[in-house]
């Protein structure tokens, strides 16, 4: 097998020897859904995957002059994908409140007010991205604030690091403080300007972002749907059916709609690349509509537990084959770590009567996220030509993790130990487009 080309040079290529895991399908529905190479080799050229497979098969294909980095004893997986997170809420994570709506009023809105200042926004964006990379997250769907300055600051910092990020300005023209209120026309105009500036600019992608139905007038929602149709390859992100008080509020504001989700459907917001956070209080008609439109559910277990919102119903979502992915939802969520988020989603599922194997949780955090975002082939696994975003996990990162993984007798046991016992310390290093962008203290930079 010869993977070299006339244009390759040692400077273009890197090769990493370690155990390698990635997914080719959803293990919830297909038996042979993953590729596992206990002694594996990942070859990267010009920031993209050239090949991933068994070391014994691929080692002769490493271009001449390229040194193979030996990381045996570690596990390489695709970079984690967080499908719902608020970067302006970094500084208010772990803020006490009796529920979602008072939490928004007491902490969220005052914190977001500060992002009118682009220097402040840039400083938070730097910390936020450092934290994501420290936890092995290489792509996220990010909420900014109503201020265009917050979007510009975020994308500028992401662009410097050549990260694959999705973000957008929040749209919010009612039921919020005056200092965070835009207008129906003004919010859409600013969003379109930001689309033209940032969408597909390098690795940056734009998401049209109504905060949630109660904070947008019918006019703003209609204009947002029109913008989504005008720019069909943009993303759309919002919240739906997070808790019962919110659902009742939406019913009072939109009495003609069949359901909360139906509000968005009415305005043309259900389509591929639409990501709906939470999706707890849906019915089967809602779930069926999500499948029909390829709209995805972003599951946020730490946030849902923290705010007492409810438990995502995996059995009903699976019965309808709703596209789904995993998310931290910082700052309602209590950790940037997708490993810790796996820990919580496992427990949420068990409380609802569903058992989630570790393979499925890792799929949700990698290829599942990419598929739900319509980005399979770009990120999410090690298919040839995919962008080389990946993480090295260390099974000896903590004494307890080392003791447990030293007794693992299967891949499932190893992954389950990472999911239930792992956190940012288990991430030895993180790579974006083939370049190392984080190394744990004491690791090679």
N, C-alpha and C positions, 0 to 999 in steps of 0.2 A: 504493500500500500504506500504510494508515494504522494505526499501532500505538499511538496515543495512547488514553487513556481519560479519562473524566470525573474520575477520582480522581487522575490523574497530576499531578505538579508537578515543576519542575526539581530540587528537592531529592531527589525519589524516584529520579531517573534519572541514568545516566551513559552516555557513549558513547565508544568507543575505536576509533580508526582504525589499522589495522596489517594485516599478512598474518595470515590466520586458518586454522587447521587443526583439524579434529576428525573423529571417526569415527562412522559409522552402523552398521557391521558389522565383522566380523573379516576383514582382508585375506588371511588364510591360506586362507579358504574362499569368499570372495565378491569378485568383480572390482571392483565399484563400492562400496567400503567407506568411503570418506572424502570429506569436503567440504573443498575448498581454495579460498580466496579470496585471491588475491595482493594485491589492494587491497581489504581487507575492513573491515567495521564490526561491532562487537559492542555491542549495546545492552542495558543492565542496568536493571532496575527493582526496587526493594525487595529487593535481594539475589539476584534470580533473573534468568535469561536471558530477555530479551524477544524478541530476534532476533539472528541472526548470518548474515551474507551479504556480497554485494558492496557496496562503498561506494556505487557509482553507483545501485544499486537502493534501498538503505535510507536514504540520507542525507536524503531528503525526509520520512522517517517519524520522525526524531528530534524529540521534543517541543519545542515552542517554549520558548526560554530555557535549553536544555541545550547547553552547549559541548561540542564534540567534541574529545577529547584526541587529538592527532596523534602517533602512534608509528610512522609509516612507517619502514621499514627494520628493524623488529622483527617477531617472530613470536609470536602469541598461540595458546597451546594450553591444553586443560583442565589443571587442577592434577594433578600426578602422584599416583598412588595406590600406596602401599607396603603390600603385603599380609602382611608378616611382619617384625616388628622388636621388639627388647627395650629398652625405655627404661632399665631399671636397669643395663644393660650399657654405657651411654655411657662411663663412666669406665674401663672395662677393654678398650675397643676396641684392637686391635693388641697383644694379649698372647700371648707365644709358648708353644706347647705342641705335643707330637707327635701329637695327635689329639683328637677330640671329648670322649671320656670324661675323660682327664686335664685337659683344658682346663676342663671343668665343675668338677672337684674343686679345681683349683689357683686359679682366678680367679673363676669365675662365682658359686659358692655363697658365698664370703666377701664378695664385693661386694654380693650381694643381701641379705645379713644386715643391712646398714645401713639398709634401707628400712622397718624397724620404726619409725624416727624419721620422723615425717611432715614435719618441717621439712627434713630432708635430702632426702626424696623430692620435696618441692615445689621445692627448688633445682635438683635434677637435671631435673625435668620442665620447668622454665622453659628451661634450656639446651637440652634435647632438642628442644623445640618450636621454639625459635629456629633450631636447626640444620636441622630439617625444612623450615621455611619459607624459609630461606636457599637451600635446594636445590630449591625449587619443589614440595615435597610438601605437599599440602593435606589428604590423608586417609591414615591408616595403621591397620593392625591391630596393636595393641600388646600385648605381654606385660608385665604388672607383676610383682610378687613374690607370695609366699604371704600377705603382710601386707595386710589391707584398707586400712591407712593409705597404702600405695603407690598403690592404685586411687583413693582419695579425692583424694590430692594431684594425681594426673595429670588426672583429670576436672575438678577445680576449676580448674586452670590452662588446660585446653583450653576450658572453658566461658567463662572470661574473654575469650578471643580469638574466641569463636563459631566454633570449628573443627568440622568433621565428622570425629570420631574414634571408633574402636572399640577397646575395651580390656577386660582382665579379670584377675582374681586367679588366679594359678597354683594348681592343685591338685596336692599332692605329699605322700603319706602313707607312703612307704617309699623305701629306697635313696637316701637323702639325709641330710645332717647333721641332727641333732636340732633345731638352732636354726632350721631351715627347714621342719620337718615339721608338717603339720596332721593332722587326723584325717578319716576318710571322712565322718562325719556333720558334723563342725565345718566342714570346707572347703565342703561343699555348703550348709550353713546360711548361712555368710558370703557365699557367691556369690549366694544368693537375696536376701539383704538388699541387696547391691550392685546387683542387677538392679532391684529395686524403687526404689532411690534414683536410679540413673543411666540406665537404659535408656530411650531416647526422651525423656530430659530435655534439651530444646533439641535440639542436634545431636549429643548423646552417645549411643553405642550400646554394648551390653555383649556380651562374648564369654565363654562358658564355656570355661575354659582348663586342661585337664589338661596338665601340662608335656610328658610323653610316657609311653607305656605302662609302661616300667620303674619309674617313680617313683609309680605309683598302684596300690593293691591292686585286686583284682577288685571288691571292695565299692565302692570310690570310683569306679571306672569305671562300674559299674552305676548308682550314684546320679547320676553326671554325665549319663548317657544319659537317665535319668528326668527330670532337671531340663531337659534339652534338649527333651524331648517336652512338658513342662509349659509351657515358654516358647518356642514354635516360631519366633517372630520374632527371638529372640536369635541371636547368632553362636556358632560353636564353632570353636576353633582349637587345634591341637596339631602335633606333629612326627611324621613317619613315614619309615622307610627312608632315613635320612640317610647312614649308613655301614655297612659290613659287620659290624663288631664289635657295633654296636648291634642290627642285625638278628638276629645270633646270640644276643645276650642276651635279646631278646624271645622268641625261639623256646624258650629254656630256661625262661623264666618262664611262658609260655603254650603248652605243648606241644600242646594240643588244637586250637589255631587253625591254619587253613590257611596264613596269612601274617601279617605284621605288621599290614597294613591290616585284615585280617579280625578282629583283636582289637577294633578300634574298631567295626567293623560289628556284631559280636556284641552289643555293648552299646548299639546304637541311635544311634551318633554320626555316621553317614553320612547327610547330608541337605542340602537347600539351606541356604546360609549356613555351611557347614562348610568350613574352610580348612586344608589339610594342607601343611605346609612340607616341602620337599625332594623327596620322591617319586622318589628316584633308583633304589632297588633294588626296584622293583615288577615284577610280571609282567602279562601281558595280562588275566588274570582280574581283577586289582586295578584295572587301568585301565578295564576294562569296567564294573566296579562303580562307579567314580567317575563315569563318564558317566551310568549309570542313576540314581544318587542325586543328581546335580547337585552333588556334592562337588568342590571345586576344588583344584588343585595350585598352590602358591606356589613359584616357581622362585627360588633364592637363589644365583646364580653366584659372587659374591665370597666368600661364606662357604664354599661347597663347594670352591672352589679353595684357600682359606686353610687349611682343616682337612684337605684331601686326601680329601674324602668321595667324590667321583666326579662323573660328568657326567650331567646330565639328558638323557634320550633323547627328543628332539622328534619324531623320525619315528614311534616307537611311540605316543607320546601323541597325535599328530595322527591316526594311523590309527584310534584309538578316540574321537577328538574329546573328549578330556579337557578340561574347563574349566581354564584356566590364567591366571596373572598373574605379575607380576614383583615381587621384593622384595629389600631390602638385607640383611636379617638382621643388622643391627648388634646386639651386638658381635662375633659370629663374622664377619659381613660387615665389610668394611674401609672403607666409605664410606657416608655418608648420601645421596649424590647418585644419583638415578635415571638420570641421563645416564651416569655412570661405570659404573653397574650394567648399562646397555645395552651399553656397551663390552665388559664381561666376558661377558655372555650371548651376544653375537655370537660370541666366540671359543670358548666352551663348545660352542655349536651346531656351529661349523665342525669342531671336533675330533671331534664325533660324526657328521659327514657331512651336516649340515643347514645350508643357507644361510638366514639371517634377514634379509630386507629391512628397511631402516630404518622403513618404514611399519608393518611388523608390530611392531617393538620399541616404537614410540610407541603403537601400539594397546594392547599388553600393559600399558603403564604408565598408561593412561588408561581408555578404555572397557572394555578387557579386564579390568582390575581391578574396575571397577564391576559388570560382568556376573558375574564370578566371585563377587562378594559379594551378588548379587541387588539391586544398587542402581542399575541402569540407569534413567534418568529422574530420578534424584535427583542423581547426580554422574557424571562421566566424559565428558560431551560437552556441546555447546551446544544441545541440544534446547530448544525454548521451554518455560519453566517449571522447567528444571533449576536447581539452586543454582549461583550464579555464582562458582565456584572456578576460577581460571585463573592462568596464568603468562605473563609476557612474556620471551621469549628474545632475547638480543642476539647476532647473528652476528659482531659486531666486538668481542666481550668480551676477546679476547686477540689478540695480533699474529698468531699462527699460525692461529687460527680465522678471523680477518678475511681473511687471505691465501687460505685455502682456500675459504671461502664466496664470496669475490669472484670465484671461477672456476667456481662451480657452474652447471650448465646444466639442472638439473631439480630438482623438489621432492625426489626420492629422494636426490640428491647432497647437497642442503642438510641434510636430516634425518640422513643418514649422517655428515656432518661434525659435527653437534651431538652425535650419539651416540658417536662415536669420539674427538672432541677436546674435548668440552664437560665442564664440571663446574659447581660452584656459581657460578663467575664468570660463566657464561653466563646466569644468572637475573638479569635486571634488576629485576624486581619480582614479587611474589606477592600474589594477591587471594583472600580467603575471603568468601563470601556478599556479593560485590560491594565489599568494603572492602579497601584495601591493608593487608597485614599484614607485608610486608617490602619494603624498597627497598635495592638495592645501594648501597654508599657512593658518594656523588656523584649519586645519582638523586633524583628528587622524592619526598619522604616523604608 
